[in-house]
Amino acid sequence: MKNFEKNYTVFFLLLFIVAIFSGMALKNHFDYSMIIGAGLATVSLLAAGF
């Protein structure tokens, strides 16, 4: 069971990184992309903590 929890932690940390980078990459195309990216990153970071 412990290995299964580590896989979720790694997944949510990678999702955190992807959300930040996608918010930065799309900031010239969408007005609120960085805010949405930072919000998703915060949620995924909290999910990785729990």
VENBELGI-V692122 format. One record per residue. N is the residue number from 1. RES is the residue in three letters. OMEGA is omega as a letter, one per 30 degrees, with the letter a starting at -180 (* if undefined). Layout:
n: (N	N)
res: (RES	RES)
omega: (OMEGA	OMEGA)
//
This chain:
n: (1	2	3	4	5	6	7	8	9	10	11	12	13	14	15	16	17	18	19	20	21	22	23	24	25	26	27	28	29	30	31	32	33	34	35	36	37	38	39	40	41	42	43	44	45	46	47	48	49	50)
res: (MET	LYS	ASN	PHE	GLU	LYS	ASN	TYR	THR	VAL	PHE	PHE	LEU	LEU	LEU	PHE	ILE	VAL	ALA	ILE	PHE	SER	GLY	MET	ALA	LEU	LYS	ASN	HIS	PHE	ASP	TYR	SER	MET	ILE	ILE	GLY	ALA	GLY	LEU	ALA	THR	VAL	SER	LEU	LEU	ALA	ALA	GLY	PHE)
omega: (a	l	l	l	l	l	l	l	l	l	a	l	l	l	l	a	a	l	l	a	l	l	l	a	a	a	l	a	a	a	a	a	a	l	l	l	l	l	l	l	l	l	a	l	l	l	l	l	a	*)
//
